Amino acid sequence: MLFAIIATDHPDRLQQRLAFRSEHRARLDALQAEGRLLTAGPTLPDAEGDPMVTGFSGSVIIADFPSVEDAQAWVNAEPYLAQGVYAQVEILPYRETYGQTVGK
């Protein structure tokens, strides 16, 4: 089942985010290698600023997990959560109805 993981960053956490980025991305790479990652990426505070200067506002990850409990366990091991980058994380069941992977 697909779940949307929607995380909101604490303000002014760019340095912490960058410090743990490789660990965060390694976990996404593992989901990708397993064929479970639909999409993932950061959310931005605005469309104009350079996020490497202004920072990020959060993350969106859409991935396949057997259950919401499994998705929660994955989130609980997330470096950005453990290191205080994420202020809040919401996990929602997700159904893709439009997009490039529908029907594949």
Buried (B, 14 or more C-beta within 10 A) or exposed (E): EBBBBBBBBBEEBBEBBEEBBEEBEEBBEEBBEEEBBBEBEBBBBEEEEEBEEEBBBBBEBBBBBEEEEEBBEBBEEBBBBEBEBBEEBEBEEBEBEEEEEEEE
